[in-house]
Amino acid sequence: MSPGRHGKLIVISGPSGVGKSTITREVSRRTDAEYSISATTRPPRPDEQDGRDYRFMDRDAFERMIEQDRLLEWAEVFGNLYGTPAEPVRLAVRDGRTILLEIDVQGGIQVHRKMPNAEFILITPPSEAELRRRLKDRGTEDAASYKARCTQAVEELRLARKSGAYRHEVVNDDLEEAIEKIVTIVNT
């Protein structure tokens, strides 16, 4: 990095099933932006690895991080805790690096309060019906969890738009187009 270059934080949010993970990974691959790893108390899915997808930890360890104010943001979602360790993000930005932070809307709003100069991007589905289809096709939830995620998705979109935190809204109806729009934001 060039001397004196200040990095930036790009916050990418959206409801479950909208394509955040796929988009964030591809944006990271196509730019010099680094993918921030969030911490969570939920168990890993079969295709997830500790340190790559999340930092998986037990609830006691996570709660100690909350008590010690070592998280940039955190939230409880469907009974599990999710959060972003603050120090790695702040150090990276201070060192001139671009960091991609993929988090839920609640977390994005918390980050906005602490780091309002970050770029906030809301990824949305083309329609509520399409989001429901994507969640169902994912096959990771039972019927009750599926219904809860659908309800939560609608509420998250409402909250994100009302918050004023998200300067950019990208509809993921064409994956490549959505990725390119976010690459442009990152590179600007």
Stockholm file with secondary structure:
# STOCKHOLM 1.0

chainA/1-188         MSPGRHGKLIVISGPSGVGKSTITREVSRRTDAEYSISATTRPPRPDEQDGRDYRFMDRDAFERMIEQDRLLEWAEVFGNLYGTPAEPVRLAVRDGRTILLEIDVQGGIQVHRKMPNAEFILITPPSEAELRRRLKDRGTEDAASYKARCTQAVEELRLARKSGAYRHEVVNDDLEEAIEKIVTIVNT
#=GR chainA/1-188 SS CCTTCCCEEEEEECCTTSSHHHHHHHHHHHSSCEECCCEESSCCCTTCCBTTTBEECCHHHHHHHHHTTCEEEEEEETTEEEEEEHHHHHHHHHTTCEEEEECCHHHHHHHHHHCTTSEEEEEECSCHHHHHHHHHHHCCSCHHHHHHHHHHHHHHHHHHHHHSCCSEEEECSSHHHHHHHHHHHHHC
#=GC SS_cons         CCTTCCCEEEEEECCTTSSHHHHHHHHHHHSSCEECCCEESSCCCTTCCBTTTBEECCHHHHHHHHHTTCEEEEEEETTEEEEEEHHHHHHHHHTTCEEEEECCHHHHHHHHHHCTTSEEEEEECSCHHHHHHHHHHHCCSCHHHHHHHHHHHHHHHHHHHHHSCCSEEEECSSHHHHHHHHHHHHHC
//
